[in-house]
């Protein structure tokens, strides 16, 4: 059982850790921290890594509990994220399979970042067709993914064919969306298990 942070379409290393734990819990009382993957994900574009960030009310320097962080919808960030994802992955072999459910997920306007991230986590779990379970809370020590937006690429590579690999080379430890769109959920799950 693992108590861990929530991430916006977490890195491949983060999803690998969750898959290995099989039973996970998320701490809604954890404090928001800037420069984390709580409201940010990194995907592959033709120009290299592309950051997608969810804007929050009160800015990134606040120290409120994650359950109290409100998403800022004053700009159409969810439409921009979807447009960027479509632009980057429309050539990926499995993108069409996930496009509709991803659109529904991003179009749903959750008020709090915590609730939105719980929905993201559920979506990822369903796409992996994995049996990890999410429980309310337990007293284990909090596992923090050691990778942040500033060092995520230092993760030892889990190799698979990426959309822009022939143009920009292989990019390490991107958002779980990358491996899902390039390999499909079942194969992505097998790749993580065998690495």
MODELLER restraints for C-alpha pairs under 7 A, 6 or more apart:
rsr = mdl.restraints
at = mdl.atoms
rsr.add(forms.Gaussian(group=physical.xy_distance, feature=features.Distance(at['CA:1:A'], at['CA:21:A']), mean=5.87, stdev=0.5))
rsr.add(forms.Gaussian(group=physical.xy_distance, feature=features.Distance(at['CA:1:A'], at['CA:22:A']), mean=6.90, stdev=0.5))
rsr.add(forms.Gaussian(group=physical.xy_distance, feature=features.Distance(at['CA:1:A'], at['CA:23:A']), mean=4.68, stdev=0.5))
rsr.add(forms.Gaussian(group=physical.xy_distance, feature=features.Distance(at['CA:1:A'], at['CA:24:A']), mean=5.55, stdev=0.5))
rsr.add(forms.Gaussian(group=physical.xy_distance, feature=features.Distance(at['CA:2:A'], at['CA:21:A']), mean=6.13, stdev=0.5))
rsr.add(forms.Gaussian(group=physical.xy_distance, feature=features.Distance(at['CA:2:A'], at['CA:23:A']), mean=6.26, stdev=0.5))
rsr.add(forms.Gaussian(group=physical.xy_distance, feature=features.Distance(at['CA:2:A'], at['CA:24:A']), mean=4.69, stdev=0.5))
rsr.add(forms.Gaussian(group=physical.xy_distance, feature=features.Distance(at['CA:2:A'], at['CA:25:A']), mean=6.21, stdev=0.5))
rsr.add(forms.Gaussian(group=physical.xy_distance, feature=features.Distance(at['CA:2:A'], at['CA:140:A']), mean=6.64, stdev=0.5))
rsr.add(forms.Gaussian(group=physical.xy_distance, feature=features.Distance(at['CA:2:A'], at['CA:143:A']), mean=6.79, stdev=0.5))
rsr.add(forms.Gaussian(group=physical.xy_distance, feature=features.Distance(at['CA:3:A'], at['CA:24:A']), mean=5.68, stdev=0.5))
rsr.add(forms.Gaussian(group=physical.xy_distance, feature=features.Distance(at['CA:3:A'], at['CA:25:A']), mean=4.66, stdev=0.5))
rsr.add(forms.Gaussian(group=physical.xy_distance, feature=features.Distance(at['CA:3:A'], at['CA:26:A']), mean=5.72, stdev=0.5))
rsr.add(forms.Gaussian(group=physical.xy_distance, feature=features.Distance(at['CA:3:A'], at['CA:27:A']), mean=7.00, stdev=0.5))
rsr.add(forms.Gaussian(group=physical.xy_distance, feature=features.Distance(at['CA:3:A'], at['CA:140:A']), mean=6.08, stdev=0.5))
rsr.add(forms.Gaussian(group=physical.xy_distance, feature=features.Distance(at['CA:3:A'], at['CA:141:A']), mean=6.54, stdev=0.5))
rsr.add(forms.Gaussian(group=physical.xy_distance, feature=features.Distance(at['CA:3:A'], at['CA:142:A']), mean=4.95, stdev=0.5))
rsr.add(forms.Gaussian(group=physical.xy_distance, feature=features.Distance(at['CA:3:A'], at['CA:143:A']), mean=5.93, stdev=0.5))
rsr.add(forms.Gaussian(group=physical.xy_distance, feature=features.Distance(at['CA:4:A'], at['CA:25:A']), mean=6.26, stdev=0.5))
rsr.add(forms.Gaussian(group=physical.xy_distance, feature=features.Distance(at['CA:4:A'], at['CA:26:A']), mean=5.35, stdev=0.5))
rsr.add(forms.Gaussian(group=physical.xy_distance, feature=features.Distance(at['CA:4:A'], at['CA:27:A']), mean=6.84, stdev=0.5))
rsr.add(forms.Gaussian(group=physical.xy_distance, feature=features.Distance(at['CA:4:A'], at['CA:142:A']), mean=5.34, stdev=0.5))
rsr.add(forms.Gaussian(group=physical.xy_distance, feature=features.Distance(at['CA:4:A'], at['CA:143:A']), mean=4.80, stdev=0.5))
rsr.add(forms.Gaussian(group=physical.xy_distance, feature=features.Distance(at['CA:4:A'], at['CA:144:A']), mean=6.06, stdev=0.5))
rsr.add(forms.Gaussian(group=physical.xy_distance, feature=features.Distance(at['CA:5:A'], at['CA:26:A']), mean=5.77, stdev=0.5))
rsr.add(forms.Gaussian(group=physical.xy_distance, feature=features.Distance(at['CA:5:A'], at['CA:27:A']), mean=6.54, stdev=0.5))
rsr.add(forms.Gaussian(group=physical.xy_distance, feature=features.Distance(at['CA:5:A'], at['CA:144:A']), mean=6.37, stdev=0.5))
rsr.add(forms.Gaussian(group=physical.xy_distance, feature=features.Distance(at['CA:6:A'], at['CA:26:A']), mean=6.43, stdev=0.5))
rsr.add(forms.Gaussian(group=physical.xy_distance, feature=features.Distance(at['CA:6:A'], at['CA:38:A']), mean=5.92, stdev=0.5))
rsr.add(forms.Gaussian(group=physical.xy_distance, feature=features.Distance(at['CA:6:A'], at['CA:117:A']), mean=6.32, stdev=0.5))
rsr.add(forms.Gaussian(group=physical.xy_distance, feature=features.Distance(at['CA:7:A'], at['CA:37:A']), mean=5.10, stdev=0.5))
rsr.add(forms.Gaussian(group=physical.xy_distance, feature=features.Distance(at['CA:7:A'], at['CA:38:A']), mean=4.33, stdev=0.5))
rsr.add(forms.Gaussian(group=physical.xy_distance, feature=features.Distance(at['CA:7:A'], at['CA:39:A']), mean=6.83, stdev=0.5))
rsr.add(forms.Gaussian(group=physical.xy_distance, feature=features.Distance(at['CA:7:A'], at['CA:117:A']), mean=6.62, stdev=0.5))
rsr.add(forms.Gaussian(group=physical.xy_distance, feature=features.Distance(at['CA:8:A'], at['CA:37:A']), mean=6.03, stdev=0.5))
rsr.add(forms.Gaussian(group=physical.xy_distance, feature=features.Distance(at['CA:8:A'], at['CA:38:A']), mean=5.47, stdev=0.5))
rsr.add(forms.Gaussian(group=physical.xy_distance, feature=features.Distance(at['CA:8:A'], at['CA:39:A']), mean=5.54, stdev=0.5))
rsr.add(forms.Gaussian(group=physical.xy_distance, feature=features.Distance(at['CA:8:A'], at['CA:40:A']), mean=5.76, stdev=0.5))
rsr.add(forms.Gaussian(group=physical.xy_distance, feature=features.Distance(at['CA:8:A'], at['CA:41:A']), mean=5.80, stdev=0.5))
rsr.add(forms.Gaussian(group=physical.xy_distance, feature=features.Distance(at['CA:8:A'], at['CA:117:A']), mean=6.09, stdev=0.5))
rsr.add(forms.Gaussian(group=physical.xy_distance, feature=features.Distance(at['CA:8:A'], at['CA:120:A']), mean=6.86, stdev=0.5))
rsr.add(forms.Gaussian(group=physical.xy_distance, feature=features.Distance(at['CA:9:A'], at['CA:41:A']), mean=6.08, stdev=0.5))
rsr.add(forms.Gaussian(group=physical.xy_distance, feature=features.Distance(at['CA:9:A'], at['CA:120:A']), mean=6.65, stdev=0.5))
rsr.add(forms.Gaussian(group=physical.xy_distance, feature=features.Distance(at['CA:9:A'], at['CA:175:A']), mean=5.73, stdev=0.5))
rsr.add(forms.Gaussian(group=physical.xy_distance, feature=features.Distance(at['CA:9:A'], at['CA:176:A']), mean=5.85, stdev=0.5))
rsr.add(forms.Gaussian(group=physical.xy_distance, feature=features.Distance(at['CA:9:A'], at['CA:177:A']), mean=6.68, stdev=0.5))
rsr.add(forms.Gaussian(group=physical.xy_distance, feature=features.Distance(at['CA:10:A'], at['CA:37:A']), mean=6.79, stdev=0.5))
rsr.add(forms.Gaussian(group=physical.xy_distance, feature=features.Distance(at['CA:10:A'], at['CA:41:A']), mean=6.69, stdev=0.5))
rsr.add(forms.Gaussian(group=physical.xy_distance, feature=features.Distance(at['CA:10:A'], at['CA:175:A']), mean=5.46, stdev=0.5))
rsr.add(forms.Gaussian(group=physical.xy_distance, feature=features.Distance(at['CA:10:A'], at['CA:176:A']), mean=5.84, stdev=0.5))
rsr.add(forms.Gaussian(group=physical.xy_distance, feature=features.Distance(at['CA:11:A'], at['CA:173:A']), mean=5.68, stdev=0.5))
rsr.add(forms.Gaussian(group=physical.xy_distance, feature=features.Distance(at['CA:11:A'], at['CA:174:A']), mean=5.34, stdev=0.5))
rsr.add(forms.Gaussian(group=physical.xy_distance, feature=features.Distance(at['CA:11:A'], at['CA:175:A']), mean=4.39, stdev=0.5))
rsr.add(forms.Gaussian(group=physical.xy_distance, feature=features.Distance(at['CA:11:A'], at['CA:176:A']), mean=5.44, stdev=0.5))
rsr.add(forms.Gaussian(group=physical.xy_distance, feature=features.Distance(at['CA:12:A'], at['CA:173:A']), mean=5.16, stdev=0.5))
rsr.add(forms.Gaussian(group=physical.xy_distance, feature=features.Distance(at['CA:12:A'], at['CA:174:A']), mean=6.13, stdev=0.5))
rsr.add(forms.Gaussian(group=physical.xy_distance, feature=features.Distance(at['CA:12:A'], at['CA:175:A']), mean=6.03, stdev=0.5))
rsr.add(forms.Gaussian(group=physical.xy_distance, feature=features.Distance(at['CA:12:A'], at['CA:176:A']), mean=5.09, stdev=0.5))
rsr.add(forms.Gaussian(group=physical.xy_distance, feature=features.Distance(at['CA:13:A'], at['CA:173:A']), mean=6.30, stdev=0.5))
rsr.add(forms.Gaussian(group=physical.xy_distance, feature=features.Distance(at['CA:14:A'], at['CA:145:A']), mean=6.01, stdev=0.5))
rsr.add(forms.Gaussian(group=physical.xy_distance, feature=features.Distance(at['CA:16:A'], at['CA:192:A']), mean=5.73, stdev=0.5))
rsr.add(forms.Gaussian(group=physical.xy_distance, feature=features.Distance(at['CA:18:A'], at['CA:24:A']), mean=6.90, stdev=0.5))
rsr.add(forms.Gaussian(group=physical.xy_distance, feature=features.Distance(at['CA:19:A'], at['CA:132:A']), mean=6.43, stdev=0.5))
rsr.add(forms.Gaussian(group=physical.xy_distance, feature=features.Distance(at['CA:22:A'], at['CA:132:A']), mean=4.12, stdev=0.5))
rsr.add(forms.Gaussian(group=physical.xy_distance, feature=features.Distance(at['CA:22:A'], at['CA:133:A']), mean=6.18, stdev=0.5))
rsr.add(forms.Gaussian(group=physical.xy_distance, feature=features.Distance(at['CA:23:A'], at['CA:132:A']), mean=5.48, stdev=0.5))
rsr.add(forms.Gaussian(group=physical.xy_distance, feature=features.Distance(at['CA:23:A'], at['CA:133:A']), mean=4.81, stdev=0.5))
rsr.add(forms.Gaussian(group=physical.xy_distance, feature=features.Distance(at['CA:23:A'], at['CA:134:A']), mean=5.96, stdev=0.5))
rsr.add(forms.Gaussian(group=physical.xy_distance, feature=features.Distance(at['CA:24:A'], at['CA:133:A']), mean=6.25, stdev=0.5))
rsr.add(forms.Gaussian(group=physical.xy_distance, feature=features.Distance(at['CA:24:A'], at['CA:134:A']), mean=5.02, stdev=0.5))
rsr.add(forms.Gaussian(group=physical.xy_distance, feature=features.Distance(at['CA:24:A'], at['CA:135:A']), mean=6.15, stdev=0.5))
rsr.add(forms.Gaussian(group=physical.xy_distance, feature=features.Distance(at['CA:25:A'], at['CA:134:A']), mean=5.61, stdev=0.5))
rsr.add(forms.Gaussian(group=physical.xy_distance, feature=features.Distance(at['CA:25:A'], at['CA:135:A']), mean=5.16, stdev=0.5))
rsr.add(forms.Gaussian(group=physical.xy_distance, feature=features.Distance(at['CA:25:A'], at['CA:136:A']), mean=5.88, stdev=0.5))
rsr.add(forms.Gaussian(group=physical.xy_distance, feature=features.Distance(at['CA:25:A'], at['CA:137:A']), mean=5.43, stdev=0.5))
rsr.add(forms.Gaussian(group=physical.xy_distance, feature=features.Distance(at['CA:26:A'], at['CA:137:A']), mean=6.89, stdev=0.5))
rsr.add(forms.Gaussian(group=physical.xy_distance, feature=features.Distance(at['CA:28:A'], at['CA:65:A']), mean=6.89, stdev=0.5))
rsr.add(forms.Gaussian(group=physical.xy_distance, feature=features.Distance(at['CA:28:A'], at['CA:66:A']), mean=5.61, stdev=0.5))
rsr.add(forms.Gaussian(group=physical.xy_distance, feature=features.Distance(at['CA:28:A'], at['CA:67:A']), mean=5.15, stdev=0.5))
rsr.add(forms.Gaussian(group=physical.xy_distance, feature=features.Distance(at['CA:28:A'], at['CA:114:A']), mean=6.74, stdev=0.5))
rsr.add(forms.Gaussian(group=physical.xy_distance, feature=features.Distance(at['CA:29:A'], at['CA:65:A']), mean=5.00, stdev=0.5))
rsr.add(forms.Gaussian(group=physical.xy_distance, feature=features.Distance(at['CA:29:A'], at['CA:66:A']), mean=6.02, stdev=0.5))
rsr.add(forms.Gaussian(group=physical.xy_distance, feature=features.Distance(at['CA:29:A'], at['CA:67:A']), mean=6.40, stdev=0.5))
rsr.add(forms.Gaussian(group=physical.xy_distance, feature=features.Distance(at['CA:30:A'], at['CA:65:A']), mean=5.39, stdev=0.5))
rsr.add(forms.Gaussian(group=physical.xy_distance, feature=features.Distance(at['CA:30:A'], at['CA:66:A']), mean=5.75, stdev=0.5))
rsr.add(forms.Gaussian(group=physical.xy_distance, feature=features.Distance(at['CA:31:A'], at['CA:63:A']), mean=5.70, stdev=0.5))
rsr.add(forms.Gaussian(group=physical.xy_distance, feature=features.Distance(at['CA:31:A'], at['CA:64:A']), mean=5.48, stdev=0.5))
rsr.add(forms.Gaussian(group=physical.xy_distance, feature=features.Distance(at['CA:31:A'], at['CA:65:A']), mean=4.27, stdev=0.5))
rsr.add(forms.Gaussian(group=physical.xy_distance, feature=features.Distance(at['CA:31:A'], at['CA:66:A']), mean=5.59, stdev=0.5))
rsr.add(forms.Gaussian(group=physical.xy_distance, feature=features.Distance(at['CA:32:A'], at['CA:63:A']), mean=5.51, stdev=0.5))
rsr.add(forms.Gaussian(group=physical.xy_distance, feature=features.Distance(at['CA:32:A'], at['CA:64:A']), mean=5.85, stdev=0.5))
rsr.add(forms.Gaussian(group=physical.xy_distance, feature=features.Distance(at['CA:32:A'], at['CA:65:A']), mean=5.84, stdev=0.5))
rsr.add(forms.Gaussian(group=physical.xy_distance, feature=features.Distance(at['CA:32:A'], at['CA:66:A']), mean=5.26, stdev=0.5))
rsr.add(forms.Gaussian(group=physical.xy_distance, feature=features.Distance(at['CA:33:A'], at['CA:63:A']), mean=6.73, stdev=0.5))
rsr.add(forms.Gaussian(group=physical.xy_distance, feature=features.Distance(at['CA:34:A'], at['CA:60:A']), mean=5.37, stdev=0.5))
rsr.add(forms.Gaussian(group=physical.xy_distance, feature=features.Distance(at['CA:34:A'], at['CA:61:A']), mean=6.26, stdev=0.5))
rsr.add(forms.Gaussian(group=physical.xy_distance, feature=features.Distance(at['CA:35:A'], at['CA:148:A']), mean=6.86, stdev=0.5))
rsr.add(forms.Gaussian(group=physical.xy_distance, feature=features.Distance(at['CA:35:A'], at['CA:149:A']), mean=6.39, stdev=0.5))
rsr.add(forms.Gaussian(group=physical.xy_distance, feature=features.Distance(at['CA:36:A'], at['CA:148:A']), mean=5.48, stdev=0.5))
rsr.add(forms.Gaussian(group=physical.xy_distance, feature=features.Distance(at['CA:36:A'], at['CA:149:A']), mean=6.27, stdev=0.5))
rsr.add(forms.Gaussian(group=physical.xy_distance, feature=features.Distance(at['CA:37:A'], at['CA:148:A']), mean=6.55, stdev=0.5))
rsr.add(forms.Gaussian(group=physical.xy_distance, feature=features.Distance(at['CA:37:A'], at['CA:149:A']), mean=6.79, stdev=0.5))
rsr.add(forms.Gaussian(group=physical.xy_distance, feature=features.Distance(at['CA:39:A'], at['CA:53:A']), mean=5.65, stdev=0.5))
rsr.add(forms.Gaussian(group=physical.xy_distance, feature=features.Distance(at['CA:39:A'], at['CA:54:A']), mean=5.07, stdev=0.5))
rsr.add(forms.Gaussian(group=physical.xy_distance, feature=features.Distance(at['CA:40:A'], at['CA:51:A']), mean=6.80, stdev=0.5))
rsr.add(forms.Gaussian(group=physical.xy_distance, feature=features.Distance(at['CA:40:A'], at['CA:52:A']), mean=5.56, stdev=0.5))
rsr.add(forms.Gaussian(group=physical.xy_distance, feature=features.Distance(at['CA:40:A'], at['CA:53:A']), mean=4.34, stdev=0.5))
rsr.add(forms.Gaussian(group=physical.xy_distance, feature=features.Distance(at['CA:40:A'], at['CA:54:A']), mean=6.27, stdev=0.5))
rsr.add(forms.Gaussian(group=physical.xy_distance, feature=features.Distance(at['CA:41:A'], at['CA:51:A']), mean=5.90, stdev=0.5))
rsr.add(forms.Gaussian(group=physical.xy_distance, feature=features.Distance(at['CA:41:A'], at['CA:52:A']), mean=5.37, stdev=0.5))
rsr.add(forms.Gaussian(group=physical.xy_distance, feature=features.Distance(at['CA:41:A'], at['CA:53:A']), mean=6.65, stdev=0.5))
rsr.add(forms.Gaussian(group=physical.xy_distance, feature=features.Distance(at['CA:41:A'], at['CA:175:A']), mean=5.83, stdev=0.5))
rsr.add(forms.Gaussian(group=physical.xy_distance, feature=features.Distance(at['CA:42:A'], at['CA:49:A']), mean=6.23, stdev=0.5))
rsr.add(forms.Gaussian(group=physical.xy_distance, feature=features.Distance(at['CA:42:A'], at['CA:50:A']), mean=5.43, stdev=0.5))
rsr.add(forms.Gaussian(group=physical.xy_distance, feature=features.Distance(at['CA:42:A'], at['CA:51:A']), mean=4.60, stdev=0.5))
rsr.add(forms.Gaussian(group=physical.xy_distance, feature=features.Distance(at['CA:42:A'], at['CA:52:A']), mean=6.16, stdev=0.5))
rsr.add(forms.Gaussian(group=physical.xy_distance, feature=features.Distance(at['CA:42:A'], at['CA:174:A']), mean=5.65, stdev=0.5))
rsr.add(forms.Gaussian(group=physical.xy_distance, feature=features.Distance(at['CA:42:A'], at['CA:175:A']), mean=5.40, stdev=0.5))
rsr.add(forms.Gaussian(group=physical.xy_distance, feature=features.Distance(at['CA:43:A'], at['CA:49:A']), mean=5.75, stdev=0.5))
rsr.add(forms.Gaussian(group=physical.xy_distance, feature=features.Distance(at['CA:43:A'], at['CA:50:A']), mean=5.27, stdev=0.5))
rsr.add(forms.Gaussian(group=physical.xy_distance, feature=features.Distance(at['CA:43:A'], at['CA:51:A']), mean=6.65, stdev=0.5))
rsr.add(forms.Gaussian(group=physical.xy_distance, feature=features.Distance(at['CA:43:A'], at['CA:174:A']), mean=5.81, stdev=0.5))
rsr.add(forms.Gaussian(group=physical.xy_distance, feature=features.Distance(at['CA:43:A'], at['CA:175:A']), mean=5.67, stdev=0.5))
rsr.add(forms.Gaussian(group=physical.xy_distance, feature=features.Distance(at['CA:43:A'], at['CA:178:A']), mean=6.44, stdev=0.5))
rsr.add(forms.Gaussian(group=physical.xy_distance, feature=features.Distance(at['CA:44:A'], at['CA:50:A']), mean=5.96, stdev=0.5))
rsr.add(forms.Gaussian(group=physical.xy_distance, feature=features.Distance(at['CA:44:A'], at['CA:88:A']), mean=6.72, stdev=0.5))
rsr.add(forms.Gaussian(group=physical.xy_distance, feature=features.Distance(at['CA:45:A'], at['CA:88:A']), mean=5.24, stdev=0.5))
rsr.add(forms.Gaussian(group=physical.xy_distance, feature=features.Distance(at['CA:46:A'], at['CA:164:A']), mean=5.83, stdev=0.5))
rsr.add(forms.Gaussian(group=physical.xy_distance, feature=features.Distance(at['CA:48:A'], at['CA:168:A']), mean=6.39, stdev=0.5))
rsr.add(forms.Gaussian(group=physical.xy_distance, feature=features.Distance(at['CA:52:A'], at['CA:81:A']), mean=6.42, stdev=0.5))
rsr.add(forms.Gaussian(group=physical.xy_distance, feature=features.Distance(at['CA:54:A'], at['CA:77:A']), mean=6.77, stdev=0.5))
rsr.add(forms.Gaussian(group=physical.xy_distance, feature=features.Distance(at['CA:55:A'], at['CA:71:A']), mean=6.16, stdev=0.5))
rsr.add(forms.Gaussian(group=physical.xy_distance, feature=features.Distance(at['CA:55:A'], at['CA:72:A']), mean=5.35, stdev=0.5))
rsr.add(forms.Gaussian(group=physical.xy_distance, feature=features.Distance(at['CA:56:A'], at['CA:69:A']), mean=6.91, stdev=0.5))
rsr.add(forms.Gaussian(group=physical.xy_distance, feature=features.Distance(at['CA:56:A'], at['CA:70:A']), mean=5.76, stdev=0.5))
rsr.add(forms.Gaussian(group=physical.xy_distance, feature=features.Distance(at['CA:56:A'], at['CA:71:A']), mean=4.44, stdev=0.5))
rsr.add(forms.Gaussian(group=physical.xy_distance, feature=features.Distance(at['CA:56:A'], at['CA:72:A']), mean=4.71, stdev=0.5))
rsr.add(forms.Gaussian(group=physical.xy_distance, feature=features.Distance(at['CA:57:A'], at['CA:70:A']), mean=5.54, stdev=0.5))
rsr.add(forms.Gaussian(group=physical.xy_distance, feature=features.Distance(at['CA:57:A'], at['CA:71:A']), mean=5.87, stdev=0.5))
rsr.add(forms.Gaussian(group=physical.xy_distance, feature=features.Distance(at['CA:57:A'], at['CA:72:A']), mean=5.04, stdev=0.5))
rsr.add(forms.Gaussian(group=physical.xy_distance, feature=features.Distance(at['CA:66:A'], at['CA:113:A']), mean=6.81, stdev=0.5))
rsr.add(forms.Gaussian(group=physical.xy_distance, feature=features.Distance(at['CA:66:A'], at['CA:114:A']), mean=5.74, stdev=0.5))
rsr.add(forms.Gaussian(group=physical.xy_distance, feature=features.Distance(at['CA:67:A'], at['CA:112:A']), mean=6.46, stdev=0.5))
rsr.add(forms.Gaussian(group=physical.xy_distance, feature=features.Distance(at['CA:67:A'], at['CA:113:A']), mean=6.87, stdev=0.5))
rsr.add(forms.Gaussian(group=physical.xy_distance, feature=features.Distance(at['CA:67:A'], at['CA:114:A']), mean=5.06, stdev=0.5))
rsr.add(forms.Gaussian(group=physical.xy_distance, feature=features.Distance(at['CA:68:A'], at['CA:112:A']), mean=6.58, stdev=0.5))
rsr.add(forms.Gaussian(group=physical.xy_distance, feature=features.Distance(at['CA:69:A'], at['CA:112:A']), mean=5.63, stdev=0.5))
rsr.add(forms.Gaussian(group=physical.xy_distance, feature=features.Distance(at['CA:69:A'], at['CA:113:A']), mean=5.69, stdev=0.5))
rsr.add(forms.Gaussian(group=physical.xy_distance, feature=features.Distance(at['CA:70:A'], at['CA:111:A']), mean=5.71, stdev=0.5))
rsr.add(forms.Gaussian(group=physical.xy_distance, feature=features.Distance(at['CA:70:A'], at['CA:112:A']), mean=4.46, stdev=0.5))
rsr.add(forms.Gaussian(group=physical.xy_distance, feature=features.Distance(at['CA:70:A'], at['CA:113:A']), mean=5.83, stdev=0.5))
rsr.add(forms.Gaussian(group=physical.xy_distance, feature=features.Distance(at['CA:71:A'], at['CA:111:A']), mean=5.84, stdev=0.5))
rsr.add(forms.Gaussian(group=physical.xy_distance, feature=features.Distance(at['CA:71:A'], at['CA:112:A']), mean=5.73, stdev=0.5))
rsr.add(forms.Gaussian(group=physical.xy_distance, feature=features.Distance(at['CA:71:A'], at['CA:113:A']), mean=5.77, stdev=0.5))
rsr.add(forms.Gaussian(group=physical.xy_distance, feature=features.Distance(at['CA:78:A'], at['CA:106:A']), mean=5.73, stdev=0.5))
rsr.add(forms.Gaussian(group=physical.xy_distance, feature=features.Distance(at['CA:78:A'], at['CA:107:A']), mean=6.54, stdev=0.5))
rsr.add(forms.Gaussian(group=physical.xy_distance, feature=features.Distance(at['CA:82:A'], at['CA:103:A']), mean=6.87, stdev=0.5))
rsr.add(forms.Gaussian(group=physical.xy_distance, feature=features.Distance(at['CA:89:A'], at['CA:95:A']), mean=6.29, stdev=0.5))
rsr.add(forms.Gaussian(group=physical.xy_distance, feature=features.Distance(at['CA:89:A'], at['CA:181:A']), mean=6.98, stdev=0.5))
rsr.add(forms.Gaussian(group=physical.xy_distance, feature=features.Distance(at['CA:91:A'], at['CA:163:A']), mean=6.94, stdev=0.5))
rsr.add(forms.Gaussian(group=physical.xy_distance, feature=features.Distance(at['CA:92:A'], at['CA:163:A']), mean=5.90, stdev=0.5))
rsr.add(forms.Gaussian(group=physical.xy_distance, feature=features.Distance(at['CA:92:A'], at['CA:181:A']), mean=5.66, stdev=0.5))
rsr.add(forms.Gaussian(group=physical.xy_distance, feature=features.Distance(at['CA:92:A'], at['CA:182:A']), mean=5.24, stdev=0.5))
rsr.add(forms.Gaussian(group=physical.xy_distance, feature=features.Distance(at['CA:93:A'], at['CA:181:A']), mean=6.48, stdev=0.5))
rsr.add(forms.Gaussian(group=physical.xy_distance, feature=features.Distance(at['CA:93:A'], at['CA:182:A']), mean=5.67, stdev=0.5))
rsr.add(forms.Gaussian(group=physical.xy_distance, feature=features.Distance(at['CA:94:A'], at['CA:181:A']), mean=4.70, stdev=0.5))
rsr.add(forms.Gaussian(group=physical.xy_distance, feature=features.Distance(at['CA:94:A'], at['CA:182:A']), mean=5.97, stdev=0.5))
rsr.add(forms.Gaussian(group=physical.xy_distance, feature=features.Distance(at['CA:94:A'], at['CA:183:A']), mean=6.63, stdev=0.5))
rsr.add(forms.Gaussian(group=physical.xy_distance, feature=features.Distance(at['CA:94:A'], at['CA:184:A']), mean=5.59, stdev=0.5))
rsr.add(forms.Gaussian(group=physical.xy_distance, feature=features.Distance(at['CA:95:A'], at['CA:181:A']), mean=4.73, stdev=0.5))
rsr.add(forms.Gaussian(group=physical.xy_distance, feature=features.Distance(at['CA:110:A'], at['CA:116:A']), mean=5.50, stdev=0.5))
rsr.add(forms.Gaussian(group=physical.xy_distance, feature=features.Distance(at['CA:127:A'], at['CA:185:A']), mean=5.40, stdev=0.5))
rsr.add(forms.Gaussian(group=physical.xy_distance, feature=features.Distance(at['CA:128:A'], at['CA:185:A']), mean=4.33, stdev=0.5))
rsr.add(forms.Gaussian(group=physical.xy_distance, feature=features.Distance(at['CA:128:A'], at['CA:186:A']), mean=5.94, stdev=0.5))
rsr.add(forms.Gaussian(group=physical.xy_distance, feature=features.Distance(at['CA:128:A'], at['CA:189:A']), mean=6.07, stdev=0.5))
rsr.add(forms.Gaussian(group=physical.xy_distance, feature=features.Distance(at['CA:129:A'], at['CA:185:A']), mean=6.78, stdev=0.5))
rsr.add(forms.Gaussian(group=physical.xy_distance, feature=features.Distance(at['CA:129:A'], at['CA:186:A']), mean=6.82, stdev=0.5))
rsr.add(forms.Gaussian(group=physical.xy_distance, feature=features.Distance(at['CA:152:A'], at['CA:173:A']), mean=6.17, stdev=0.5))
rsr.add(forms.Gaussian(group=physical.xy_distance, feature=features.Distance(at['CA:153:A'], at['CA:172:A']), mean=4.93, stdev=0.5))
rsr.add(forms.Gaussian(group=physical.xy_distance, feature=features.Distance(at['CA:153:A'], at['CA:173:A']), mean=5.69, stdev=0.5))
rsr.add(forms.Gaussian(group=physical.xy_distance, feature=features.Distance(at['CA:155:A'], at['CA:172:A']), mean=6.52, stdev=0.5))
rsr.add(forms.Gaussian(group=physical.xy_distance, feature=features.Distance(at['CA:155:A'], at['CA:173:A']), mean=6.15, stdev=0.5))
rsr.add(forms.Gaussian(group=physical.xy_distance, feature=features.Distance(at['CA:157:A'], at['CA:172:A']), mean=5.50, stdev=0.5))
rsr.add(forms.Gaussian(group=physical.xy_distance, feature=features.Distance(at['CA:157:A'], at['CA:173:A']), mean=6.95, stdev=0.5))
rsr.add(forms.Gaussian(group=physical.xy_distance, feature=features.Distance(at['CA:158:A'], at['CA:195:A']), mean=6.55, stdev=0.5))
rsr.add(forms.Gaussian(group=physical.xy_distance, feature=features.Distance(at['CA:161:A'], at['CA:182:A']), mean=6.76, stdev=0.5))
rsr.add(forms.Gaussian(group=physical.xy_distance, feature=features.Distance(at['CA:162:A'], at['CA:170:A']), mean=6.85, stdev=0.5))
rsr.add(forms.Gaussian(group=physical.xy_distance, feature=features.Distance(at['CA:162:A'], at['CA:182:A']), mean=6.12, stdev=0.5))
rsr.add(forms.Gaussian(group=physical.xy_distance, feature=features.Distance(at['CA:163:A'], at['CA:182:A']), mean=6.97, stdev=0.5))
rsr.add(forms.Gaussian(group=physical.xy_distance, feature=features.Distance(at['CA:179:A'], at['CA:188:A']), mean=6.02, stdev=0.5))
rsr.add(forms.Gaussian(group=physical.xy_distance, feature=features.Distance(at['CA:180:A'], at['CA:188:A']), mean=6.11, stdev=0.5))
